[in-house]
């Protein structure tokens, strides 16, 4: 019977991988929020009759909601990806 894999938390390669994983996730989340706000702004400004001000307000609201629900959520997650509850 095989034993379950238990990673050594002191392994420098594992710690480096965890930090790279965390950095990539943060970068990906920022890109998603920026793309969502820019796309909604540009679509409302050029493809509808909403105008510049309405499109800007909607873009800022989308950015604020994305920051609150996508980026701030990840800030509270532990770095250890094997931690219970992640």
PyMOL commands that set and color helices and strands:
alter all, ss='L'
color gray80, all
select helices_A, chain A and resi 12-46+52-75
alter helices_A, ss='H'
color red, helices_A
deselect
rebuild
show_as cartoon
